[in-house]
Amino acid sequence: MRACSDSSSLCVFSDFHGFISLSSTLGISILSFLCAMYASIQCVFVFRIAFDAAVYLTSMVALLYLNNSSMVGV
């Protein structure tokens, strides 16, 4: 604990200011962590949508190719 030199209210204000500084720094780090987590989740969703689209397009091309090749044989 710190010793107060002149006024106890000044010492309390100084301690309170340090607490506010600590809590705001902690709040900023929690906010940055949440933003990073949100960005990584969004990145996973984007890659999943791209993968699903690639699988869908590949299957459609394969079905069209099989359908056309079966019509040519008739």
C-alpha positions as a printed NumPy array, in Angstrom:
array([[  0.   ,   0.   ,   0.   ],
       [  1.121,   3.538,  -0.634],
       [  1.494,   6.111,   2.059],
       [ -0.345,   9.395,   1.524],
       [  1.737,  12.512,   1.933],
       [ -0.623,  15.524,   2.026],
       [ -4.23 ,  14.618,   1.627],
       [ -5.963,  11.267,   1.909],
       [ -8.533,  12.253,  -0.737],
       [ -5.7  ,  12.824,  -3.238],
       [ -4.313,   9.396,  -2.455],
       [ -7.727,   7.755,  -2.885],
       [ -8.227,   9.592,  -6.195],
       [ -4.828,   8.399,  -7.39 ],
       [ -5.618,   4.788,  -6.467],
       [ -9.023,   5.05 ,  -8.126],
       [ -7.411,   6.47 , -11.265],
       [ -5.032,   3.5  , -11.338],
       [ -7.984,   1.121, -10.997],
       [ -9.777,   2.824, -13.895],
       [ -6.633,   2.594, -16.   ],
       [ -6.25 ,  -1.108, -15.184],
       [ -9.898,  -1.896, -15.882],
       [ -9.879,  -0.007, -19.187],
       [ -6.709,  -1.816, -20.266],
       [ -8.307,  -5.114, -19.299],
       [-11.47 ,  -4.151, -21.18 ],
       [ -9.486,  -3.32 , -24.315],
       [ -7.633,  -6.631, -24.192],
       [-10.887,  -8.561, -23.716],
       [-12.433,  -6.616, -26.591],
       [ -9.47 ,  -7.395, -28.851],
       [ -9.68 , -11.069, -27.889],
       [-13.386, -11.155, -28.727],
       [-12.774,  -9.41 , -32.049],
       [-10.069, -11.937, -32.924],
       [-12.373, -14.818, -32.014],
       [-15.194, -13.338, -34.111],
       [-12.857, -12.87 , -37.083],
       [-11.596, -16.448, -36.861],
       [-15.154, -17.812, -36.666],
       [-16.151, -15.732, -39.694],
       [-13.08 , -17.005, -41.54 ],
       [-14.106, -20.604, -40.812],
       [-17.618, -19.89 , -42.126],
       [-16.254, -18.305, -45.31 ],
       [-13.972, -21.283, -45.972],
       [-16.849, -23.674, -45.264],
       [-19.14 , -21.857, -47.7  ],
       [-16.402, -21.834, -50.352],
       [-15.783, -25.559, -49.832],
       [-19.507, -26.347, -50.064],
       [-19.794, -24.288, -53.237],
       [-16.827, -26.091, -54.798],
       [-18.296, -29.502, -53.941],
       [-21.698, -28.453, -55.286],
       [-20.272, -27.137, -58.56 ],
       [-18.097, -30.22 , -59.014],
       [-21.058, -32.531, -58.489],
       [-23.204, -30.506, -60.908],
       [-20.492, -30.654, -63.579],
       [-20.104, -34.4  , -63.006],
       [-23.872, -34.958, -63.273],
       [-24.11 , -32.887, -66.456],
       [-21.178, -34.762, -67.967],
       [-22.698, -38.147, -67.081],
       [-26.079, -37.044, -68.403],
       [-24.614, -35.847, -71.708],
       [-22.456, -38.936, -72.147],
       [-25.452, -41.208, -71.549],
       [-27.485, -39.282, -74.163],
       [-24.684, -39.574, -76.716],
       [-24.695, -43.358, -76.33 ],
       [-28.425, -43.585, -77.147]])
